[in-house]
């Protein structure tokens, strides 16, 4: 477990925290020899480009549906695939 040397104050906002750390040394607050468990919930998952061949009629349907929903058709395809994968994994 991390050894906290001094108590880190609660900050009202990011500007206050930024100002604090600009004038304080982190080594006064944390033991750098112990790992810190960090979580980044706002990070987007890594994506990978793939190539897939679909019938032209299917692509046209997808584009029409995407246009109705006012989203790019490739984004809609990801949404639909994600929903189907979730549905299939629940039934396994």
Secondary structure, DSSP 8 states (H G I E B T S, - for coil): ---BSS-----SSHHHHHHHHHHS-GGGTB-TTS------TT-------------HHHHHHHHHHHHHHTS-HHHHHHHHHHHHHHHHHHH-
